[in-house]
């Protein structure tokens, strides 16, 4: 019953897109809504990849990163289909990565940028602003490393 993992991916993409839509609608670019001393909601347009890598490259990166997302999504989907259901932990990791890749790909294709809004900071240290798709990818990669390490 691998379909459950693809249904979970659809649910996670929907969650990612809903939170980005809310950020896009209710947050003003360049301002922050402080939740507490170390967490804020801050709307940012990321025209590049992780940590805004390639963000200032003039626009070609939109198509390149979208293509990378499509290729990665196809590879992840095939990998999921070929992975035995006894490896649930690995399948969940793959599902999370797929969800994040698709969530950010939708942003790039539809907007030309990825909506980021989760902002952690402490005193003068600011972690780069990110979104739920980024969280899914990060957790999924860690889960794949753990799954492979356990082998």
LINCOR-V513351 format. One record per run of one state. SS is the DSSP state (H for helix, E for strand, L for the rest). FROM is the first residue (numbers start at 1). LEN is the number of residues. Records with the same first field share a line. If there is no record, write none. Layout:
SS=FROM-LEN + FROM-LEN
This chain:
L=1-2 + 27-5 + 35-4 + 47-3 + 53-7 + 83-5 + 112-2 + 123-2 + 127-3 + 131-1 + 151-1
H=3-24 + 50-3 + 60-23 + 88-24 + 132-19
E=32-3 + 39-8 + 114-9 + 125-2 + 130-1
